[in-house]
Amino acid sequence: MSSSEFPLSRALLHPSAVFIARLSGPVLGEARWLSARRLCAYSAIMIAASVAMILFAMSGHGLEDPSGRPIGTDFVSFWTVSSALLEGRQALVYIPQALYALEKTLAGGKDIPFYAWQYPPIALLLVYPLALLPYLYALALWLGAGIAGYLSLLWRILPRRETLKAGLAFPAVLLTVLHGQNAFLTASLLGWGLLFLRRRPAFAGVLFGVLAFKPQLGVLLPVALLAGKHWRAFGAAAATVAGLAAASAILFGPAIWREFLAGAPFAGAILDDGLVPYYKMQSVFAAVRLEGGPLFLAYSVQALVALAVAAFLIRAWRLRADPDLQNAALLAAIPLATPFCLDYDLMVIAPAILWLAKKGLEGRALPFERTALAAAAMAPLFSPALGASTGVLLAPVVMAALFAVIMRRLFLEARA
């Protein structure tokens, strides 16, 4: 095949990449400093620091950490929503003032930050049983099950001891644990779905359908499935979404969907007005807003980037290419395509990093691949801190670099 058959990949295949790699030498182009021994050392340091921070967060009084916030922070809304559902008070879930009153009840009536619930009613099915256990026990079970799914996914991709070390050292793991968030679940649903896609497409579609509880992270899934002609998986995903929506309406009443839609303006205000600090978001939209750009510009740049990424992804998934690289490209594209991507949501790129690293271990890493992998692995740690202190978000640039090196290798191997 000639390179003219891959018009979208010309920029990625340009010889200037090799020239720049030679110019930068072993530091950036080859990243010789990233040896297996150093990777294990870095992982051990990060794991030790993470354990220390988690233990510190648990050293407060009762359900509070030393700073006075609830342990697990965002998990407060998950557990409180579950408690409301079990008590038959689902009408309060999508009323911010009512939900906040319930959250303060959990904290013994103390004033705590408000942890919003803006998930669609499908998500109610996931958190429904959490309040059957006391708060801390439910949090431990929630995180333990999530970590098990996440680590087993990484082991399935590359069964090595170093895989588990690097997986636990990924900074998004610490962020997910401290926030009690669902990023382990989203990464597991996407990763396991992609692993089963070619062998058991219907089951993969079910996993993709469950991801509808967090739809902003699944926005590119239909694009990839349709481009790759994975009709059975697409159909199973659509049926799963419809079934879960119907189940939520039956279990909690049809009005729950009207209440969710009525709360859409508040969800928009969270994004537009920066009710969640923009430095915690790691999207193109947040980067523009953090620099002081107006809403129109932020949404316009975000839309252009999302369309460009989708175009590359369609081309990649239409090829007879390595499925691992197609999977990695999809996961790396997700943070670039959605405006609402928080720091812990970068957990979705962990399998993408591992799939590309596996290719380098099987053969030879291409110029800048190791550097892009290292930068992507550390982005959840440094990007929010840099954004808070300087107003500059690194994550969108790093995600674009990761997506570019994955696409370059995919097109090169497909052309060969």
Order of alpha helices (4+ residues) and beta strands (2+ residues): alpha-alpha-alpha-alpha-alpha-alpha-alpha-alpha-alpha-alpha-alpha-alpha-alpha-alpha-alpha-alpha-alpha-alpha-alpha-alpha
